[in-house]
Amino acid sequence: MSISRYELVFTDVTGATQDVVVVERTLYKGSGGHPIYTDPTGIIRAEISDRGEVRVMPSGGHQEPAHAVRARALPEDDGKDPASPSP
């Protein structure tokens, strides 16, 4: 079973400033074959491996790649996997 939600923690070059964004699993997979997660706006998109490796995917023309990003799994809300078929 895959994790359906993560917190992505973005750290600046000094390591002092952190931004945290919650992302949820989509039905899509990235080029590495791992699920793609997105925030509610669709601006933040990331492929997250089963080992917690994060690859942030650009969603616009003026984004700079994020270098220091960690993924923290969040507890399941209702146990429903959004990538599983509906009954």
Residue pairs with C-beta under 8 A, 6 or more apart in sequence:
1 81
2 25
2 35
2 50
2 81
2 83
3 25
3 48
3 73
3 74
3 76
4 24
4 25
4 76
4 77
4 80
4 81
4 82
5 22
5 23
5 24
5 25
5 37
5 73
5 74
5 76
5 77
6 22
6 23
6 37
6 48
6 71
6 72
6 73
6 74
7 20
7 21
7 22
7 23
7 71
7 72
7 74
8 20
8 21
8 22
8 23
8 37
8 44
8 46
8 54
8 56
8 69
8 70
8 71
9 18
9 19
9 20
9 69
9 70
9 71
9 72
10 18
10 19
10 20
10 21
10 66
10 68
10 69
11 17
11 18
11 68
11 69
11 70
12 18
12 68
13 68
15 68
21 39
21 44
22 39
22 74
23 37
23 38
23 39
23 44
23 45
23 46
24 37
24 38
24 39
24 40
24 82
25 35
25 36
25 37
25 81
25 82
25 83
26 35
26 36
26 37
26 38
26 82
26 83
27 82
27 83
28 35
28 36
29 35
29 36
29 47
30 36
30 47
30 55
30 57
31 47
32 47
32 49
32 55
34 47
34 48
34 49
34 50
35 47
35 48
35 83
36 45
36 46
36 47
36 57
37 45
37 46
37 47
37 48
38 44
38 45
38 46
42 59
43 59
43 60
44 56
44 59
45 56
45 57
45 59
46 54
46 55
46 56
46 57
46 69
46 71
47 54
47 55
47 57
48 54
48 55
48 71
52 70
52 71
52 73
53 71
54 69
54 70
54 71
56 65
56 66
56 69
58 65
